[in-house]
Amino acid sequence: MDKLYVSNKNESARIFKSDFLETFTKVHWSVPLWIFVPVILYFFYRSYFVLGLGVPNIIMFAIAGLLFWTLTEYILHRFVFHFKPRSKIGKRIIFMFHGVHHDYPNDALRLVMPPSVSIPLAILFYMLFRSFLGSVYVAPFYVGFVTGYLCYDITHYALHHFHLRKKFLVKLMKHHAKHHYQNPNLGYGVSQTLWDHVFRTGFDQERTNMNNRKA
C-alpha cells in the first residue's frame, strides 16, 4: 500500500497465474444486487410474515443493522484493508483484497466485492448476529446490514464510474478521491463519512494537524 503507482485507466492487474482463479477476482457491479436483494427480501418476508414482528420493530432493527454496517465498513477499510503486514504472504493477501484497487482504482471489474468473498463473509456475519440477537430479531437487523452493504458496493462503483450530480454524492466522490490520490491513511468511509468524523480521520482533521504543526 506504500507504493506510489496509480493507474488512471480502466485496466486490470493480474493477481493469479491461473485463469480459473483469476475469474474469481473480478465481478460486474450488478452481481451483488442479483445475489443480495433476494436475501433482503427473504429476511423482510421472514420478519413480517413468519416471525410476526410489527413494522416499528422491523424498522428499528433494520436501522440498527444499517448503522452497524456503516461502522463495519469503516473498521474493515481502516484496520483490515489498510493493515500493513511484514511478511510477503501477508502483503500479498492485502494486495489481493485492497492494494490492487489503490494501484488500479478505475478497474471496473474490481470495484465491488466478488461473491467468493462476500458470500462467506455474509454467512459469518449472520451467524455472529444470530448468536447475539437470537433467531427472531436477527432477521430485521440483517435486512438493514445487508442493505448497507449493497449501498456501499454500489456507491463505491458509482464514485469511480458514474457522472454524479447530486451534491451529497459529489461530496462523497471528492472525499473518496482524496483517499486515493491525496492520503490513503484518511477518509476510510466510502458510502458515508460519519465514522471519519467520529474517529477524526476525515480530511478536515488533516488540515487541523497541519495547522497545529505550523503553530
N, C-alpha and C positions, 0 to 999 in steps of 0.2 A: 504493500500500500504506500510505501515511501517513494516509489518510482514517480518521475515527473511526466512520463509519457502519457499523453491523452490523445486519442484519435477522435476527430470531429466528423468522421464519415460513418455511414451506416454499414459497417463491416464487422466481421467476427474474428475472434482469435480461436484457434483450435485448442481444445483442452485435452482430448483423448486421441490417441492414435487410432483406436478402434472406431470405425464408422458407426457401429451399433451403439456403443456407449455415448458417442458424440450426439446422437439424436436425442438422448435424454436430457441434454443440457440446454436445448432450445425449444421454444414453445411460442405459438401465436398468442397475441394478447387476449383473444376472446376465449381461449381454452378454460381459464379459471371460472368464467361465467357459466359455461356448459357443465362444469363439474360441481360448483358450489351453490349456484342458485337453486337447484333441486334439493340440496341439503338444507338450505334456509327454509324453503317451502315445507319440507318434511317436518322439521322441528317446530315450525309455526303451527302446522296442522296438528302435530302431536300435543303441543302446548294447549291448544284451544279445544280440539275435538276429542282427544283421547284422555288427556290428563284433567281437562275441565277447568283450567286456570282462567280467571277473569281477565278481561282486557287490561285493566290497570296493572295487574301483576305482570302480565306479559310485557307491557310497555316498560315497566320499571326494571325488570330483569334484563330486557333487551338493551336498554340504555346503559345499564351497568356493564353488560358484556361488551358493548361498543366502546365505552370508556376504557375498559380493561384492555381491549385491543390496542388503543392508542398508546397506552403505556408499554404494552408488549412490543409494538412496532419500534418504539424509542429504544427500549432495552436491547432488543435483538440487533438493531442497527448500530448502536453505540458500543455495546460490550461484546457482541459475538462477531458481527460482520467486520468490525474495525479492530478486533483483537490482533495483537502483533506477536505471534509465536516466534520462538527462536529456532525451532527445528525446521528442517527442509520440508518434512511431511506436513507440519502444521502450516507453514507458509503456503504450501501447495493447496491445502484444503481451503484456507481463507481466500486464496486467489480464485478458486473454482466457485466459491459461494458469492464473493462480492468484489474481489480485487479486479477481476476481468471486467466488471461493469464500470469501474473507475477508469480503467485503461481504454475501454470502448463504450462510453456512455450512450452512444446513439445506435448501438446494436439492437435492432428492433426485435430480435428473437431471444434476447436475454434481459428483458425488462420486467417480465412477470415471472413469478416462481414456477418452475416446472413441476408437473404433477408428481414426479419421482421424489420430490422433496415436500411439496405442500400437503399431499395426502397423508403420508406418515406423521407429519407434524400435526395435522388436523386431528388425527386419531389420538395421538398422545395428549394433546390439549384437552380433548373431550374426556378422556379417562381421568385426567387431573381434575378438571372441573367437577366431574361427577363424584369424585371422592370427597370433595369439599361441600358441594351443593346438594348431593343426593340425586336420585333418578327423576325427580319431578322438576325442580327449579333449574336444573342444568339445561333443560330444553329451551326455554326462552332466553336464558343467558347465552347459550350457544348461537342462537339466532343473531343476537347483537354482535357477538365476537366474530362470527364468520362474515357478517355484513361489513364489519370494519375491515377485515382482511381484504375483501373484494374491493372496497373503496380504496384501500392502499394500493393494491396491484394495478387497478385501472387508472388511478390518479398518477401513479409513477410513470406509466406508459404515456399518459396524456402530457405530462410535464416535459417529456422528451420529444414527443412526436406530433402533438396536436397544436393547432394555432389557437391559443387561448385568448379570450377577450374579457371574460368575467373578472372583475377586479380582484376578488379573493384568490382566483386561480392564477392570475398573473403574479400576485404577491407570492404564492407558493412556488411558482416556477422560478422566480428570482432567488428565493430562499434556497431552493434545491440547486440551482446553478452555482451559487456561491459555495455550496458544499463540494461540488465537483471541481470548480475552477479556481476557487479562492482559498478555502481552508477546509479540508476533509475532516478536521477534528472539531468542527462545529456544525450546527444545522442538521441534527440527526432525524428530526421529524420530516416525514415525506407527505403524508396525507393531511397533516396539521402541524402546527408549531407550538402547541400547548406545552409539551414537556420540555422543549428547549427553553421556554420562558421560566418554567418551574425550576429546572436544574441549571439555569444560567449558561446554556450552551448555544444561545442564539447569537446572531452576528452583531446585535446591539451590544452584547457583552464584550465582544472583541474590541469594539470601539472604546468601551469603558476601560478595559485593561490597557489599551494603548495610551489613553489619556492619563491613567494612573502612573504608567511607567515614565511618561514625559514629566509629570509633576514630581 
